[in-house]
Amino acid sequence: MIRVLLVDDQPLIRSGFRALLDVEDDIEVVAEAADGAEGLALAKEHLPDVALIDIQMPVMDGIETTRRIADDPALGSMHVVILTNYGLDEYVFNALRAGAAGFLVKDIQPEDFLHAVHVAARGDALLAPSITRKLINRYVTQPLNPGTDTELKELTNREREAVALVAQGLSNDEIADRMVISALTAKTHVNRAMTKLHARDRAQLVVLAYESGLVIPRNR
């Protein structure tokens, strides 16, 4: 059973998402909140698998809520998915830096929404390669924190190569083709890099790769 927390200041949005989720046999909405502060408290109380969090809310916005969830060891197994009306914008990138596993636009098709919840519950990033490329091209113009390059010293050369390819928007299969290895080995390199870098998910690897300067944006 996938346990879901809904955090959105618009009751109609919450009701719509809940109606979709409640008909699924393997999904349970454990709580709803109208702002980030309430959402954080309910996250600590219910420990959901997935938290669907609106990016702009009163009291505490989605970015700060995500950051506090990511910083709390007790909530380490929770996957935050940001909800936005606008698609790719600067708030989305800030949310990914704060620890979100991905994002969904609120006008998503119902079947895609349900699939996304299952993907997030598995711990996979909700960042398709095409979306990752758009994110990189539009919002990552320079390394934000060059000091993070010291963290990369823990990686093997092959793990560094895999992380760089993740940051370029490649899927595991594409990484395997580029590195001339199996898809399973590519996934292993990515997972080990995530562990060593203390990255919550694939989205965090993208952020770390650019903050450290491992990958330099093409438009610099």
C-alpha positions, 0 to 999 in steps of 0.5 A: 500500500502506497501512503500519500500525503496531499499538501495544497492550499486549494481544497478543490485541487486536493479533492480532485487528486484525492478522488483519483487516488482513493479509487486505487486499491494500492494507494491510501491518502493518509492526510491532507494539509492546506499549507506547508507547516501543517503538511510538515507536521502531518508528514512527521505524524503519518510518515507517508511514502509520497508527499504531493506538495504545492510549490506556492502556499501560505505560511510555509511554501513547498520549497521550504517544506521540502527542505525541512523534510529532506533535512529530517532523518526520520523522514528519509524514506519519504519522496516529495513530488512538487505540484506546480501550475507553471511547468518548468520555472525557477521555483521548480529548480529550487525545489529540486535543490531542496530535495524534491524527487521531481515535479508534476504540472497540475493539468496532468492527465489522470493516468499519468498522475497515477503512474507518477505516484507509483514511480515516486513510491519506488524511489525513481525520479520524476524527471524524464530525460527530456525534462532534465535537459530542459531544466539544465538548459534553462536554469543551470547557468553556473555551478552554484556551490563549487565547494561540493567538488570535494564530495566527488572524490569518494566516487570511482572514475566510472561512477563520476562518468555515470553521474555526469551522464545523469546530469546530461539527462540520459536514462540508465539505458542511454548511460549503458550505451554510452559507457558500453556496459549493461543497463544493470551495471549502469544502474549500479554505478548511479545507485552507488554514487547516490549513496556516497554523495548522500543524494536522496534520488536521481534529481539530486545527482543532477544538482550535485553534478552542476554545483560541483562543476563536474558538468559545465552547462553548454550556455556558459 
